[in-house]
Amino acid sequence: MHFDFTQRFQADIADVADAFCDPGYYEALAASPKLGAPEVLARSVDGDRVVMRVRYRFAGELSSAARAVLDPDKLTWVEESTHDLATHAVTFVLKPDHYADRFSAKGSYRFEVDPADDGATIRSAQGDVKVRAPLVASAVERAIISGLKEHLLEEETLLVGFLGG
């Protein structure tokens, strides 16, 4: 199932892009009620290229349809992302710790200066989520994408707070 999101941060583009490469930012995400505290596993820098590996744990409520095929205690994954700080482009893949045969997700996003306010940043994200589960795959995909939307809305406030705004 494809997703496409746009969100706005009331912060400078360079600050926003840098925050997504800062391990301290992921500590700030612990305030999100649907995710456990993210764990930065690795960060490597080569010029304008930053590669991050961050483990997440789902901490929200699952629908009965999702619980029928997924154990909530096993909903952990590693996000591997490559950030190009020169172009403000990011690619990512989610690698589940469990259920690798039933779940895959990948995508990209780009930060751009908000044309209506050069002190704000727009993030445009797109990608695909695929769940392989008889009868409930599309319901689980919709639930994952819905949860992602909720997380992105929370992230707007958390990021601005992290940046001191």
Sequence and secondary structure as in RCSB ss.txt:
>XXXX:A:sequence
MHFDFTQRFQADIADVADAFCDPGYYEALAASPKLGAPEVLARSVDGDRVVMRVRYRFAGELSSAARAVLDPDKL
TWVEESTHDLATHAVTFVLKPDHYADRFSAKGSYRFEVDPADDGATIRSAQGDVKVRAPLVASAVERAIISGLKE
HLLEEETLLVGFLGG
>XXXX:A:secstr
 EEEEEEEESS HHHHHHHTT HHHHHHGGG TTB   EEEEEEEETTEEEEEEEEEB S   HHHHTT  GGG 
EEEEEEEEETTTTEEEEEEEESS TTTEEEEEEEEEEEETTEEEEEEEEEEEEEEE  TTTHHHHHHHHHHHHHH
HHHHHHHHHHHHTT 
